[in-house]
């Protein structure tokens, strides 16, 4: 990405209120790289962290000082969420995306440090180049990591093997892998699950553990850990990961100031267990999330339309 584009009319700011902080993420959807757009799975991921940060494995007390690497970080939303919970985060992407990623990291660090609360629990976040499968890049990052995270990094079949090999190279025996993805191709999605389940214990995060607004049937979050022994035979059947049962939301406890954001009442239109939401009453205003999802739906419908 040309650094001059950062100040061009093609970029715009996306505000995001998360974990008690007003963040701003610059996007450039008109660039030639998919990584310069904030994709919805990253919003589902960071809001999942916000909901589950009160106690348990995703609390600042448990995460403080953990080494985290984000693959295909893009605009840096998910990695920044882990840093807000006290992790030392390395956000990575291809060279072309780094100028935008660095800008988002620097601006939001400044926002957090200038705020009256939350800066004490902030860990650290740095930017680095990573081409999947590049042994020199991987070695320079200093694996293994405690957590490997990524959102919307799987959208084509040719990316599956390089992603898996990179995760192996960055992992240790106790590494936890957190991945979020939006299903765009059932074929690619099923192949992805077969590859992951062959090598990791894979669990899906149920909708009840996600933010009540920032969720959608086509967006899934997975928590994966190493198997005691890796199977060498491929499972050719359909894989259905188990549900996560050890994520603690702490819904009955008040969040600590500076660590977790206060829960806000939000309007959710339609049944969140259905693919399509019910239409809004006439003149009702869409939330930002609903507008994003309707836009995503329209994009999928128009993707194959050819105008003659």
Protein Blocks (a to p, Z undefined) as FASTA:
>chain_A
ZZklmmgckbccddddeehiacdddddfkbcbfklpccfklmmmmmmmmmmmmgcjlbfk
lmgopacddehklnommmmmmmmnopacdddddfklmmmmmmmmmmmmmmmmmpmghjlm
pccdddddddehiaklmmmnopacfbdcdehkbfbfklmmmmmmmmmmmpcfkbccdddd
ddfbfklmmmmmmmmmmmmccddddfklpcfklgcfkbccddddddfbdcfbdcfbdcdd
dddfkbcfklmbccdehkaccddddddedjfkbfbdcdddehiacdfklmmmmmmmmmmm
mmmpccZZ
